[in-house]
Amino acid sequence: MQTRLWQQEEHQVCLCSLRSTGQILGLVFRFLLLAFILILIGRAMKDPVISSVGTIDKRVHNGTVRDTNSTQNTIYDVINNGLTSPVLLVCANDGFLDFLTNLMLSISRLNLSPNILIICEDVLIYHKLSQHRECSVVHYRLALTHLEKSLSEASAWKSDGYIHLVRKRPRYVGILLSHGIDVLYVDTDIVWLGDPFPFFTGVSDIYIQQELEESILYCAGFFYMRSNIRTITFVDTWAKTHFKGRRGIQRAFNDLLAIYNNISVAPLPTSQFCSGHTFFSSKTPWAEREPPVIEVHANFIAGFQNKKESLMNAGLWFLKD
């Protein structure tokens, strides 16, 4: 009898010991789970803007671009995630990152909030913009090219690298137009001094910068296109024509406009939408010009450094080195 009682008591002690061990393991598990949840909360607080799958929404907080999704999205991903019309389209590789940043800074100074899509032509600029690259207080979406990647350096005009870079741009414009999205395409070596959108309120299919006041030569580096069957057909032909050889993207653009006479084109005033020749040949400070200057394009200036110095001398380089 005593032996049975002793065995029963021993059994109860073992059960109590097992229960205690289970409780301890349960507490340890709960502690680890709580710690894991706190870590997740901490990471979420560092990146407060959470985007849906397939989209990288960028916001600039205190001059720093913050990435809200590490997925490398293409233009199609951005469109499928609710991209609305109109879109300000900019394309750049890493070599033109400073000019891209200067453009964004010029827009932010005007307190404008255009719907911006930046297409990165190489992985390097994509990763830089996806991390903590100093830029401007603007909201924009980011996409990595779905076409062949370009070189990362700033290529000279008409060089093989330059041709490879710019020949893809009609493709991007055509994709957006075919999805019902109006496009304002802007080169990176451009500075905004005013809001261009009020100039696009008419019924024309294309609003475009002229190179020179005395001649009808359109600039393929700054134009606004409405999405319709005429512009979609035109840009599709433009892209295919440009791919055939080394003909300049702008020459092909102008040649085709002479053929597609069903497209209505509205040239923008050269005194307000200035080419490099028009703007830098005037001795009048831009702040004193009438009517006020809206946009400055640093074309007609050869070389990356020469463009930068020209903008700096005019007080239009906003990026701090």
N, C-alpha and C positions, 0 to 999 in steps of 0.2 A: 504493500500500500504506500509506504513512504517512498519506495523507488518510483512508483507511478506518479506520485505527486511531484517528486523531484524532476522527473522527465517532463511532466506537464508544465511545471514552472520554467524549466529550461527552454521548452518550446515557445512559451509566451515571451520569454526574454529575447529569443531569436527573432520572433515576429516583430516585437517592438524595435529591435535593432534594425531590421529591414525597413520598417516604416520610417524610422529616423533617417536612414540612408536615402530613401526615396524622397523624403521631404527636402533633404539637403540638395540632392541632385535637381529637384524641381526648382528650388530657389536659385541655384546656379544657372539653370537654363533660362529662368525668367530674367535674371540679371543680364545675361549675355544678350537676350532678345531686346531688352530695354536699351542696352548700350548700342546695339546695331541700329535701332530706330532713331536714337539720338544722333548717331553719325549721319544717317540719311537726312534728318531734319537740318543738321548743320550744313550739309552740302547744298540742300535746296535753298537755304537762306543766302548762300553765297551767289547762287544763280537764280534769282527770283522769277525770271521770265521763262516759263516752260512752254515750248512749242509742241505742236502735234507732230506725229511721226511723219517723216518725209519732208519736213520744212526746217530750214534754219532761219529763224528770225533774229536779226541783229538789232541791238539797241546800244547806243553810245551813252554811257553814264560818266559824267565828269571827264570827258575826253578819252574814255577807254572803251573799245569795242568788246562786248561780252558775247560769247558763243552760248546759245541755248540748246544746241543739238550738234553732236559731233558727226552726224551723217553727212556724207558728201553728196549733196543734191545737185541735180541738173535742172535746166530750165523747165523741163516737163514736170518735175516734182513740185517746183514752185507754182506753176500754173495750176496743177491739180489740187493744190492746197489753198485755192481761193484767191489767186492773184487777180486784182481788179484793174479796170481801165480808168484813166490812161497810166502808162508806165514810163518812167524816166530810165532809159537803158544806158548803162555804161559798161564797157568791156576793157579789161586791163590785164597785163601780166605784171610780174613783180618789178620789172624794170621801170614801170610807170606808176608805181605805188605812191610816190611823192606827189605826182601831178593829180592822181585820183584823190588823195587826201586834201590837196589844196582846193580842188573842185568842191568837195564835200564841205569844207570849211567856208567857202564862199556862199554856198547855199544856206548853211546854218546861220550866217550873219544876217540873212534876210528874214529869218524866222518863218521860213517856208517849210512845208511838210509834204513834198511830192512823194509819190509812190515809186521808190527807187529799187531797181534790180541791178545788181552788179554781177557780171559774169566774169569769173576768174579764168584766165587763159592758161594758167599753170598751177600746179599743186602748191608751190611755195607761197604765192600770194593768198591762196585760199586758206592755208593754215595760219598765216600771219593775221589775216582779218578774222579768222575764227578764234583767235586767242586774245591778245591784249594790245593790238596795234593802236597807237594814238591816232585819232581821227576827229570827226566833228560830231556835234550833238544833233544827229539826224537818225531817222529810222530807215532801215533798208533791208532788203532780202539779198541773199547771197547764193550763187549757183556756180558749180564747177562745170567748165565746158564738157559737153558730151562728145565733142569732136576731137580731133587729134590735138594734143597739148602743144603749146608753143614754147619757144625758148624763154628763159626768165629775164634776160637782159633787155634794156631799151635798144631796139634795133633802129638803124638809120633808115630814113625815108627811101623807099624803093629797093631796099636790100631784100635778100631772100627771107630773112626773119620778119621784116616788116610786111612783106606780101603775104606770108603764111599767117601772120597775125590778123590782118585786116580783112582777108578774103572770107573769113568765117562770119563776119558781122551781118551781111545780108541774110544769112541763114537764120540767125537769132531773130532779126526783125520779122522775117517771114513767118516764123513759128508763132510769135506773139500776135501778129495780124490775123493769122488763120484761126486763132482762138478768140477772135472778137475783141482784141485789146489794141487800143490806139497806142502809138509809140512815139516818144520824144527821144531820139538818139542823140547822145552828146559825147564828143571826144574828151579824153582826159585833160588835154592841154587847153581847157576852156575855163573861164572864170565868169560867174554870174554876179552882176551888179544890180539886177532888178528881176522882177517876176516875168518870165516870158509867156506864161500860159494865157493871159488876156489877149495875146496876139493870135491865138489859135481858135478863136470863137466863131469864125466865119464858116462858109460852106465848102471851102477848098479841100481837095484830097491831101495836098502836101503843102506845108509851110516850111520854107527853107532859107538858110543863110546864103547870101550871094558873096562871091569872092571879091568882086570889084564893082563899083557903082556903074561904071561906063560899059560894062559887058555883062551879058547874061551867062554867067558861069556859076553853077550851083555848087555849094559845098556839101559833100556827103558826110561831113563831120558834125553837122547840127541841122536836124530836120524833125518835123512833126508829121506823122502819117496817120490818117484815119483808116480804120479797118473796114475795107469793103472789097468787093470783087476786083475792082480796078487796081487798087494798090497791092492786093495779094498777088494778082497775076504779074504785075510789074516787078515786084521784088523777087518773085520766083524766077523770072527771066534774068533779072539782075544778078542773082546768085549763080545761076548756071553760066551766064556769059563771063562772069569774073573768074570762074573756075577753069575756063578753057585755056588761059595763058597768063602772061605777065602784064596784061593791060591793067592800068590803074583802076582802082575801084571807083574813083570819082569820074574818070573819063567814061567808063562804061555806064555809070549812072546818068551822065549828061547826054550821052549818045542815045540811050534808050528813051529818055524823056522826050527827045525830038521825034521819036517814032510813036510813042504812046500818046497821041494827041487827044485821047479821051480823058486823060487825067488833068484835073485842074490844079495848077501850081500857083501859090502865092509867095512871091519873093519877100523876105523880111527886109525892112529898111536898113540899109548899110550903115546909117549913122547911129543906129541903136544896136544892131547885131553885127559887130565889127570883126572883119578878118584881121589878121596880123598886119597886113599892109595898110588897111584903112585906119586902124587904131594907132599904131606906133608912128605913122608918118605925120600925124597931127601934133602940133606943139601945145595945143590947149589941154590943160589938165582934165582928166576924165570927169572929175566932180563938177566942173564948170561947163560942161558941154550941154547944149540944148539941141534937140530933145535929149533926155538922159540916156546914157548908155545902159543897155540891158545885159549884153553878153559880149565878152571879149575872147576871141579865138587866137591863140598864139601860133597860128600857121604862118606860112611865108618866112619862118625863122628856122634855119637849119641847125640841128644839133640840140641835144637834151639840155646841156648847160646854157646855151645861148637863149633858149626859151625861158629857162628859169631866171636868168639874169635880167631879161627884158621885163618879165612880170615883176621881179623884185624892184627894178628901177621905177616902175609905174606904181608901186605901192600895192601890187596885187598878188603878192606871195605871202600867204597867211600861215604857212607851216613854219613852226619854229624849229631850227636845226638843233 
